[in-house]
């Protein structure tokens, strides 16, 4: 009987240790929020961080249909980039009729470990696969949207365009900080299509090569884009 009790106690201990040591996985503090004025905001919770790729959609909000693919390195850094990284890809943003308001996509994670130092060098990059008309504007931020990089814009028609901005931003004094970005689609019109990627990187000191960020921008959604090649794309106005 004593041996059985000891065995059960050992099993309970091992199970408890496995739970404590298991990866965080899906978390409510890593979120994608999609909004259009006049319609209910939609949030995708329970995304998996640490480098996993998450895809949601297509969904409809107002006049828009949208698929989002997102990934981040929280709570640590991305070894390839040498910094905290959050990426947001929005594929196949389409409209059947003219929108009544802009589409806003916000991606953020509140649990990046505050171990890089201060201030953070934050670089935000916008890359276009196809913007049929109107504009896409984006900025990256730390903790609050007021603590942000300058906004960058690509104007359609645009295929293969790229823009970026950077800033020294404070992560605050807490053990963690929030890293995020906001993208706004404006003037897409009826039967429009936008495909773009936003990547936000925070590092100290400045990354040795900014080219690394630029060349890697389309990679997160490359597989999705390749699968969609069998679908005939809309003509760019």
Residue frames as qw, qx, qy, qz and C-alpha x, y, z in Angstrom:
[[0.000, 0.886, 0.464, 0.000, 0.00, 0.00, 0.00],
 [0.320, -0.776, 0.101, 0.534, 2.84, 2.36, 0.87],
 [0.407, -0.116, 0.592, 0.686, 4.43, 1.72, -2.52],
 [0.200, 0.637, 0.658, 0.348, 1.17, 2.52, -4.32],
 [0.150, -0.930, -0.254, 0.217, 0.81, 5.78, -2.37],
 [0.390, -0.588, 0.326, 0.628, 4.37, 6.75, -3.16],
 [0.377, 0.185, 0.684, 0.597, 3.83, 5.93, -6.83],
 [0.087, 0.809, 0.554, 0.177, 0.64, 8.02, -6.99],
 [0.267, -0.873, -0.042, 0.407, 2.40, 10.89, -5.26],
 [0.421, -0.317, 0.504, 0.684, 5.22, 10.71, -7.79],
 [0.282, 0.477, 0.689, 0.467, 2.73, 10.69, -10.69],
 [0.062, -0.919, -0.384, 0.066, 0.95, 13.75, -9.26],
 [0.370, -0.714, 0.188, 0.564, 4.28, 15.54, -8.87],
 [0.398, -0.050, 0.626, 0.669, 5.30, 14.79, -12.46],
 [0.172, 0.688, 0.637, 0.304, 1.93, 15.89, -13.85],
 [0.181, -0.926, -0.201, 0.264, 2.13, 19.13, -11.89],
 [0.401, -0.525, 0.377, 0.649, 5.66, 19.78, -13.14],
 [0.370, 0.261, 0.689, 0.566, 4.59, 19.10, -16.73],
 [0.059, 0.860, 0.497, 0.099, 1.78, 21.64, -16.43],
 [0.286, -0.868, 0.022, 0.404, 4.09, 24.26, -14.96],
 [0.386, -0.427, 0.532, 0.621, 6.78, 23.70, -17.59],
 [0.497, 0.501, 0.657, 0.266, 4.46, 23.44, -20.60],
 [0.200, 0.153, 0.259, 0.932, 4.53, 26.26, -23.18],
 [0.226, 0.292, 0.363, -0.856, 2.05, 29.06, -22.60],
 [0.227, 0.364, 0.849, 0.310, 0.31, 28.28, -25.91],
 [0.037, -0.652, -0.490, -0.578, -2.93, 30.11, -26.66],
 [0.282, -0.347, -0.458, 0.768, -3.25, 33.28, -24.61],
 [0.092, 0.851, 0.517, 0.025, -5.85, 36.03, -24.33],
 [0.242, -0.816, 0.057, 0.522, -3.13, 38.70, -24.10],
 [0.216, -0.213, 0.633, 0.712, -2.17, 38.22, -27.77],
 [0.385, 0.615, 0.597, -0.342, -4.97, 39.64, -29.88],
 [0.154, 0.125, 0.520, 0.831, -6.09, 40.80, -33.33],
 [0.199, 0.605, 0.527, -0.563, -8.88, 43.39, -33.38],
 [0.184, 0.237, 0.610, 0.734, -10.73, 44.26, -36.59],
 [0.083, 0.628, 0.524, -0.570, -13.08, 47.23, -36.71],
 [0.117, 0.355, 0.459, 0.806, -15.13, 49.43, -39.00],
 [0.166, 0.112, 0.352, -0.914, -17.13, 52.38, -37.66],
 [0.630, 0.063, -0.131, -0.763, -20.81, 51.49, -37.52],
 [0.852, 0.023, -0.490, -0.182, -20.25, 47.75, -37.02],
 [0.798, -0.582, 0.141, -0.066, -19.45, 45.52, -34.06],
 [0.089, 0.737, -0.670, 0.019, -15.72, 45.17, -33.44],
 [0.983, -0.002, -0.166, -0.077, -14.40, 41.64, -33.84],
 [0.203, -0.743, 0.627, -0.117, -11.52, 40.22, -31.79],
 [0.880, 0.158, -0.447, -0.008, -9.56, 37.03, -32.32],
 [0.460, -0.698, 0.475, -0.274, -8.40, 35.79, -28.92],
 [0.889, -0.199, 0.411, -0.033, -6.46, 32.70, -27.89],
 [0.658, 0.688, -0.304, 0.030, -3.74, 33.10, -30.51],
 [0.908, -0.287, 0.049, 0.302, -0.55, 31.08, -30.00],
 [0.092, 0.947, -0.306, -0.030, 2.65, 33.11, -29.68],
 [0.633, -0.495, 0.562, 0.196, 6.30, 32.10, -29.57],
 [0.053, -0.399, 0.713, 0.574, 6.66, 31.93, -33.36],
 [0.370, 0.348, 0.861, 0.031, 3.53, 29.96, -34.26],
 [0.113, -0.026, -0.412, -0.904, 1.57, 31.18, -37.30],
 [0.259, 0.434, 0.735, -0.452, -2.12, 31.87, -36.67],
 [0.067, -0.115, -0.557, -0.820, -4.66, 32.30, -39.48],
 [0.242, 0.462, 0.670, -0.528, -8.21, 33.55, -39.07],
 [0.415, 0.542, -0.036, -0.730, -10.90, 34.11, -41.67],
 [0.035, 0.304, 0.172, 0.936, -12.15, 34.93, -44.10],
 [0.049, -0.574, -0.687, 0.443, -14.68, 36.86, -42.06],
 [0.104, 0.631, 0.406, 0.653, -17.01, 39.68, -42.95],
 [0.227, -0.563, -0.421, 0.675, -17.22, 42.99, -41.14],
 [0.237, 0.684, 0.041, -0.689, -19.35, 45.68, -42.72],
 [0.700, 0.654, -0.095, -0.272, -18.45, 45.80, -46.41],
 [0.144, 0.680, -0.719, -0.029, -15.10, 44.03, -45.96],
 [0.994, -0.083, -0.067, -0.029, -14.06, 40.39, -46.20],
 [0.058, 0.814, -0.543, 0.198, -10.72, 39.73, -44.54],
 [0.950, -0.123, -0.236, 0.161, -8.26, 36.96, -43.73],
 [0.150, -0.880, 0.396, -0.214, -5.55, 37.64, -41.14],
 [0.908, 0.007, -0.310, 0.281, -2.35, 35.70, -40.52],
 [0.164, -0.881, 0.281, -0.344, -0.26, 36.72, -37.53],
 [0.875, -0.080, -0.346, 0.328, 2.79, 35.57, -35.58],
 [0.115, -0.896, 0.283, -0.321, 5.00, 36.90, -32.78],
 [0.600, 0.296, -0.654, 0.353, 8.01, 35.89, -30.71],
 [0.412, -0.580, 0.326, -0.622, 6.60, 36.69, -27.25],
 [0.354, -0.920, -0.103, 0.133, 7.64, 36.44, -24.52],
 [0.627, -0.436, 0.303, 0.571, 11.21, 36.40, -25.82],
 [0.157, 0.689, -0.343, -0.619, 13.03, 37.52, -28.93],
 [0.887, 0.450, 0.075, -0.068, 13.21, 36.18, -32.45],
 [0.701, -0.411, 0.351, 0.465, 16.77, 34.81, -32.86],
 [0.593, 0.432, 0.416, 0.537, 16.88, 35.65, -36.58],
 [0.101, 0.854, 0.180, 0.478, 16.02, 39.32, -36.03],
 [0.476, 0.063, -0.470, 0.741, 17.63, 39.68, -32.62],
 [0.169, -0.097, 0.262, -0.945, 14.65, 41.44, -31.09],
 [0.375, 0.363, 0.722, -0.454, 11.01, 41.23, -30.04],
 [0.085, 0.067, -0.646, -0.756, 8.96, 40.68, -33.18],
 [0.452, 0.437, 0.667, -0.399, 5.28, 40.89, -34.04],
 [0.002, -0.091, 0.648, 0.757, 4.02, 40.47, -37.59],
 [0.496, 0.458, 0.545, -0.497, 0.57, 40.95, -39.04],
 [0.061, -0.058, 0.727, 0.682, -0.41, 39.82, -42.51],
 [0.514, 0.442, 0.430, -0.597, -3.76, 40.66, -44.01],
 [0.151, -0.059, 0.816, 0.555, -4.61, 38.71, -47.13],
 [0.068, -0.404, -0.794, -0.450, -7.51, 39.05, -49.51],
 [0.074, 0.485, 0.430, -0.758, -9.06, 42.18, -48.04],
 [0.072, 0.264, 0.684, 0.676, -11.91, 42.58, -50.50],
 [0.285, 0.339, 0.370, -0.817, -15.04, 44.63, -50.88],
 [0.289, 0.440, 0.810, 0.258, -18.21, 43.76, -52.77],
 [0.067, 0.879, 0.363, 0.301, -19.51, 47.31, -52.42],
 [0.245, 0.617, -0.249, 0.705, -18.05, 50.64, -51.41],
 [0.474, -0.314, -0.652, 0.501, -17.23, 50.75, -47.67],
 [0.203, -0.889, -0.293, -0.286, -18.93, 53.30, -45.47],
 [0.386, -0.876, 0.286, -0.040, -15.81, 53.66, -43.28],
 [0.290, 0.640, -0.708, 0.066, -12.15, 52.65, -43.06],
 [0.939, -0.183, -0.292, 0.009, -11.05, 49.16, -41.99],
 [0.109, -0.772, 0.533, -0.329, -8.72, 49.15, -38.97],
 [0.926, -0.067, -0.362, 0.078, -6.66, 46.11, -37.95],
 [0.210, -0.782, 0.480, -0.338, -4.77, 46.20, -34.62],
 [0.894, 0.008, -0.427, 0.134, -2.36, 43.42, -33.61],
 [0.100, -0.736, 0.471, -0.477, -0.69, 43.37, -30.18],
 [0.800, -0.191, -0.539, 0.182, 0.85, 41.20, -27.48],
 [0.337, -0.863, 0.107, -0.361, 1.14, 42.46, -23.90],
 [0.870, -0.467, 0.153, 0.035, 3.67, 39.90, -22.65],
 [0.687, 0.553, -0.285, 0.376, 7.04, 40.66, -24.26],
 [0.736, -0.480, -0.214, 0.426, 9.73, 40.31, -21.58],
 [0.067, 0.987, -0.076, 0.123, 11.24, 43.68, -20.72],
 [0.798, -0.426, 0.243, 0.351, 14.83, 42.44, -20.90],
 [0.670, 0.538, 0.189, 0.475, 16.14, 44.24, -23.98],
 [0.399, -0.234, -0.124, 0.878, 16.95, 47.49, -22.19],
 [0.149, 0.889, 0.422, -0.102, 15.81, 51.02, -22.93],
 [0.619, 0.366, 0.153, -0.677, 15.05, 52.84, -25.04],
 [0.706, 0.194, 0.670, 0.126, 13.84, 50.33, -27.58],
 [0.094, 0.350, -0.518, -0.775, 14.69, 50.78, -31.24],
 [0.565, 0.394, 0.673, -0.270, 11.35, 50.06, -32.91],
 [0.066, 0.251, -0.603, -0.754, 11.09, 49.57, -36.67],
 [0.587, 0.418, 0.576, -0.386, 7.74, 49.25, -38.42],
 [0.048, -0.251, 0.695, 0.672, 7.60, 48.05, -42.04],
 [0.659, 0.450, 0.355, -0.488, 4.75, 47.90, -44.56],
 [0.140, -0.241, 0.807, 0.520, 5.00, 45.65, -47.61],
 [0.652, 0.372, 0.124, -0.649, 2.45, 45.36, -50.41],
 [0.455, 0.069, 0.844, 0.276, 1.62, 42.29, -52.45],
 [0.074, 0.425, 0.598, 0.676, -1.23, 44.15, -54.14],
 [0.065, 0.524, 0.448, -0.721, -3.11, 47.33, -53.24],
 [0.363, 0.522, 0.665, 0.392, -5.73, 47.98, -55.90],
 [0.050, 0.693, 0.185, 0.695, -6.73, 51.51, -54.91],
 [0.520, -0.823, -0.092, -0.208, -6.87, 53.88, -51.96],
 [0.163, 0.676, -0.592, 0.407, -4.25, 53.73, -49.23],
 [0.838, -0.371, -0.379, 0.132, -2.92, 51.48, -46.48],
 [0.026, 0.753, -0.375, 0.540, -1.33, 53.32, -43.53],
 [0.859, -0.329, -0.378, 0.108, 0.38, 51.71, -40.56],
 [0.001, -0.740, 0.487, -0.464, 2.46, 52.42, -37.45],
 [0.704, -0.131, -0.656, 0.238, 4.03, 50.33, -34.68],
 [0.320, -0.742, 0.159, -0.568, 3.78, 51.13, -30.99],
 [0.445, 0.048, -0.778, 0.441, 5.00, 50.16, -27.52],
 [0.076, -0.277, -0.716, 0.636, 2.48, 49.98, -24.63],
 [0.287, 0.691, 0.444, -0.493, 0.12, 52.69, -25.98],
 [0.584, 0.589, 0.427, 0.359, -0.71, 53.88, -29.49],
 [0.016, 0.999, -0.028, 0.013, 0.58, 57.32, -28.51],
 [0.430, -0.663, 0.562, 0.246, 4.09, 55.86, -28.05],
 [0.825, 0.410, 0.389, 0.001, 4.52, 55.03, -31.72],
 [0.476, -0.097, 0.479, 0.731, 6.66, 55.10, -34.82],
 [0.279, 0.408, -0.155, -0.856, 5.76, 57.61, -37.57],
 [0.749, 0.375, 0.480, -0.262, 3.02, 56.36, -39.85],
 [0.115, -0.306, 0.702, 0.633, 3.89, 55.05, -43.31],
 [0.644, 0.479, 0.320, -0.504, 1.55, 54.80, -46.29],
 [0.254, -0.052, 0.789, 0.558, 1.35, 52.91, -49.57],
 [0.475, 0.467, 0.135, -0.733, -1.06, 54.17, -52.23],
 [0.603, 0.224, 0.747, 0.166, -2.72, 52.00, -54.86],
 [0.987, 0.098, -0.119, -0.055, -2.43, 50.78, -57.46],
 [0.100, -0.755, 0.633, -0.140, 0.67, 49.27, -55.90],
 [0.992, -0.003, -0.124, -0.006, 2.37, 45.89, -56.32],
 [0.826, 0.067, -0.221, 0.514, 5.58, 45.11, -54.43],
 [0.023, 0.805, -0.134, 0.578, 5.77, 48.44, -52.66],
 [0.706, -0.301, -0.476, 0.429, 7.56, 48.87, -49.35],
 [0.042, -0.767, 0.126, -0.628, 7.81, 51.61, -46.70],
 [0.701, -0.335, -0.521, 0.353, 9.20, 51.76, -43.17],
 [0.099, -0.810, 0.174, -0.551, 9.78, 54.06, -40.23],
 [0.696, -0.150, -0.572, 0.407, 11.51, 53.79, -36.87],
 [0.245, -0.796, 0.107, -0.544, 11.72, 55.50, -33.51],
 [0.304, 0.148, -0.767, 0.545, 13.33, 55.20, -30.07],
 [0.592, -0.501, -0.254, -0.578, 10.46, 54.26, -27.73],
 [0.172, -0.405, 0.721, -0.534, 10.44, 53.62, -24.00],
 [0.531, -0.170, -0.809, -0.187, 9.17, 50.22, -22.80],
 [0.587, -0.661, -0.012, -0.466, 8.51, 51.52, -19.27],
 [0.095, -0.571, 0.726, -0.372, 9.78, 50.05, -16.02],
 [0.854, -0.143, 0.279, -0.416, 7.60, 46.94, -15.69],
 [0.557, -0.274, 0.767, 0.160, 8.67, 43.32, -16.27],
 [0.486, 0.367, 0.722, 0.328, 6.80, 43.18, -19.59],
 [0.148, 0.437, -0.092, -0.882, 5.80, 45.54, -22.38],
 [0.648, 0.541, 0.502, -0.187, 3.21, 45.57, -25.16],
 [0.139, -0.319, 0.573, 0.742, 4.31, 45.52, -28.78],
 [0.490, 0.549, 0.661, -0.147, 1.76, 46.12, -31.51],
 [0.112, -0.092, 0.435, 0.889, 0.86, 47.72, -34.80],
 [0.412, 0.596, 0.489, -0.485, -2.20, 49.32, -36.38],
 [0.202, 0.027, 0.655, 0.728, -3.09, 49.25, -40.08],
 [0.371, 0.566, 0.379, -0.631, -5.84, 51.35, -41.70],
 [0.325, 0.245, 0.731, 0.548, -7.35, 50.62, -45.12],
 [0.179, 0.631, 0.248, -0.713, -8.87, 53.75, -46.68],
 [0.407, 0.605, -0.222, -0.648, -10.64, 54.38, -50.00],
 [0.360, -0.116, 0.896, 0.232, -10.67, 50.78, -51.23],
 [0.479, 0.247, -0.275, -0.796, -14.02, 51.29, -52.98],
 [0.882, 0.114, 0.256, -0.379, -16.26, 48.62, -54.43],
 [0.955, 0.284, 0.009, 0.082, -14.77, 45.37, -55.73],
 [0.138, 0.842, -0.485, 0.191, -11.34, 46.31, -54.35],
 [0.950, -0.135, -0.215, 0.180, -8.51, 44.06, -53.14],
 [0.039, -0.846, 0.465, -0.256, -5.65, 44.79, -50.72],
 [0.945, -0.145, -0.207, 0.207, -2.88, 42.37, -49.75],
 [0.153, 0.798, -0.369, 0.452, -0.19, 43.68, -47.39],
 [0.791, -0.224, -0.455, 0.341, 2.15, 42.77, -44.55],
 [0.178, -0.872, 0.209, -0.406, 3.03, 44.77, -41.44],
 [0.822, -0.086, -0.419, 0.375, 6.09, 43.81, -39.36],
 [0.243, -0.890, 0.169, -0.348, 7.11, 45.49, -36.10],
 [0.811, 0.050, -0.405, 0.419, 10.50, 44.83, -34.51],
 [0.337, -0.902, 0.146, -0.228, 11.79, 46.12, -31.16],
 [0.887, 0.028, -0.216, 0.406, 15.47, 45.72, -30.29],
 [0.207, -0.942, 0.261, -0.032, 18.37, 47.26, -28.33],
 [0.010, -0.533, 0.132, 0.836, 20.70, 48.31, -29.77],
 [0.602, 0.543, -0.132, -0.570, 19.63, 49.02, -33.36],
 [0.925, 0.125, 0.354, 0.053, 19.58, 45.81, -35.43],
 [0.454, -0.414, 0.501, 0.609, 22.80, 45.34, -37.37],
 [0.075, 0.016, 0.688, 0.722, 20.96, 45.07, -40.66],
 [0.463, 0.345, 0.308, -0.757, 17.66, 46.74, -41.41],
 [0.441, 0.288, -0.641, -0.558, 17.67, 44.84, -44.69],
 [0.070, -0.038, -0.988, 0.129, 16.80, 41.67, -42.77],
 [0.312, 0.410, 0.581, -0.630, 13.46, 43.13, -41.76],
 [0.450, 0.504, -0.189, -0.712, 12.66, 44.29, -45.27],
 [0.346, 0.282, -0.822, -0.354, 13.55, 41.06, -47.02],
 [0.047, -0.113, -0.968, 0.220, 11.56, 38.96, -44.55],
 [0.379, 0.126, 0.222, -0.890, 8.35, 40.97, -44.72],
 [0.702, 0.120, -0.312, -0.628, 6.39, 38.74, -47.13],
 [0.275, 0.240, -0.930, 0.034, 7.59, 35.41, -45.72],
 [0.315, 0.030, 0.750, -0.581, 4.93, 34.87, -43.06],
 [0.655, 0.406, 0.355, -0.529, 2.10, 34.74, -45.59],
 [0.171, 0.471, -0.692, -0.520, 3.99, 33.31, -48.53],
 [0.118, 0.072, 0.989, 0.058, 2.42, 29.86, -48.27],
 [0.324, 0.586, 0.602, -0.435, -1.09, 31.28, -48.09],
 [0.296, 0.696, -0.195, -0.624, -0.43, 33.59, -51.04],
 [0.043, 0.315, -0.864, -0.390, 1.02, 30.69, -53.06],
 [0.231, 0.288, 0.923, -0.107, -2.07, 28.54, -52.42],
 [0.327, 0.702, 0.391, -0.497, -4.30, 31.37, -53.61],
 [0.008, -0.451, 0.538, 0.712, -2.46, 31.66, -56.95],
 [0.155, 0.225, 0.916, 0.294, -4.86, 29.13, -58.40],
 [0.137, 0.782, 0.553, -0.254, -7.62, 31.72, -57.91],
 [0.422, 0.528, 0.278, 0.683, -7.59, 34.29, -60.68],
 [0.262, -0.391, -0.325, 0.821, -6.72, 37.68, -59.12],
 [0.221, 0.874, 0.404, -0.153, -8.86, 40.74, -59.64],
 [0.519, 0.518, 0.117, 0.670, -7.55, 43.32, -62.06],
 [0.342, -0.471, -0.269, 0.768, -6.03, 46.36, -60.43],
 [0.254, 0.887, 0.387, 0.011, -7.94, 49.48, -61.32]]
